[in-house]
């Protein structure tokens, strides 16, 4: 079995990757179209497993003090993606939070910023086209349009009732035979 040669009995967890190893690891991930593919059928899953083995061999041949297994590197990639999404969420929530005061300091992280760039929109979430509750002014654009629509509906309804009242008043005066001015 291919994976048997990566077994390290003395330390199954391994040492943490250094910054240089992490950067090299991200270089390998960026160079692999198979790893970043979102398709999950049986053929692609087999291709991904084989790609993780190739990626591990290249990683261990050049940058590693302690050899890594494909499972360790795959787990490292999943953890990097998770940490990057958490960091992106924290930054986004820090930008839209209310209550005033200074923003929380979030230190820069080259590795997680790079992972966020690789993930694209899955790491940054969706953008709201009409802003959020941090906008200045009384209304955001979306609520202003809704408020204008409600005001227009009230005006039309009011005008409709006024017109009906005027018509009813004219009809009543005509029935009663009064030709006096109002």
N, C-alpha and C positions, 0 to 999 in steps of 0.2 A: 504494500500500500504506500502511496506517495507521502501521506501525512505522517507516517511512522518516523521518518528521519528528523522531524522537527521536535520530537518529544524531548523535553529537558527535565529529567527527574528531580534535580536538586532544587529548582525554583520554578514551579509551574506558572506563577504569576509574572515573573520577569521584572526588570527594572523599568522605571518610567522612561519614555523616550525623551531625549534631549531636544532642544529647539532645532538644532541642525538636522537631527534625525526626523523630526516632525516635518520640517520643510522639505526634506528629500522624499518623505512618504507622500506628502501632498503633490510633489512633482510627479511621482509615479501614478497617483490617482488621476491627476489631470491628463496624463498621457493615455489613460485607458478609457476607451469609449464604452467598453462592455460593463465596467463597474458602475458608471454613471447612468446606464440605461435603466429606465423605469419598467420595462417589460418584464413580466414574471410568469413565463410559461416554462415547461419542463426543459426545453432546449436552452433557453436563455439562462435558467438557473444553473444548468450544468456548465455552460460557458463561463458564467460568473465564478463558479467554484474553481474551474481550471485557471481562470485569470487571477484569482487570489493566490493560487499556488505559484504561478509565474511571477506575480508581483512580489511575493514573499521571497522567492529565490533571488530576485534582483535586489531587494531591500537588504537581505542578509549578506549578499556578496559585496556590497559596497559600504554600507553605513552603520552597521550594527555592532556594538560591543558584545551583546548577548544575542544569540539567534532567536528569532521570533517565529511563531507558528502562524499559518494563515488565519486561524481562529482569533489569535491575539490581534493581528493587524485589522481584521474585519471588525472586531469589537472596538478597537481604537478608532476606526473610521466612524462607526455608529455613535460612539461617545463624542467625537469631535462635532458631528452633525447636530447631536442633541444639545451640546454646550453652545454651539453657534446660534441655534434657534433661540435658546434661553437668553443669550446675550442680546440678540436682535430684539426680542420681545421686551427685555428690560430697558433697552435704549428707546424703543418706540413708546413704551408706557411712560418713561421719564419725560418724553417730549410732549405728551398729551395730557399729563396729569394736571389737575386743577388745585387751587388752594394757595397759589403764590409760593414765595420762598425760593431759595436757590435750588437748582437741579442737583440731583445726586451725581456724584463723580463716578464715572465708569471708566476704568483704565483701558487704554488701548491694548489690543492683543492682535499681533500680526497673523498668528495662526488662525484664530477664529474669524478674523476679518476676511482672510483668504478663503476659508471654508464657506462663509456667507456668500462671497462672490461666486463660488462654484455652485452653490445651491440655487442661487437666483431667487425667484419669487417664493419658493417654498420656505426660505429662511426669513424673508422679510415680511411675510403676511400680505394681506390685501390692503389696498389703499381705499379710503373713503372719498368719493369725488367731491363731496360738499363740506369737507372739514369735520372737525369734532367739536367738543364742548370747550376747547381752549381758545376758540376764535374770539376776537374782540367784538364788542357791540352786543346788542340785545339778542339778535337772531343770527343763526347760521343761515347760509343760503337756502338749504333745504326747508328749514322751518319758515323762512321768510316767504318762499314761494307758496307753501301750504297756507300761511296766514293770509297772504294776498288772495288766494283762491277762496278761502273762507269769507273774507271781507266782501269779495265780489259776489259770492253766493248770497250773503246777507243783503247786500244792496239790491240785487236783482229780485230777491224775495220780497224785500221791503217795497220796492217800486211796484211789484206785481200786486201786493196787497193795497198799496195806495191807489193804484189804478182801479182795482176792483171796488174800493171804497168810493172813489169819485164816480164811477159808473153807477153804483148803487144809489148814491146821493142824487144824481141826476134823474135816474129812473123814479125815485121816490118823489122828487119835486114835480116831475111831469105827471105822475099819477095823482098827486094831490092838487094839481092845477095851479101851483104857485109859479109865477113867472118873475118873481122878485130876484134881485141880485143877491148874491151870497154875501 
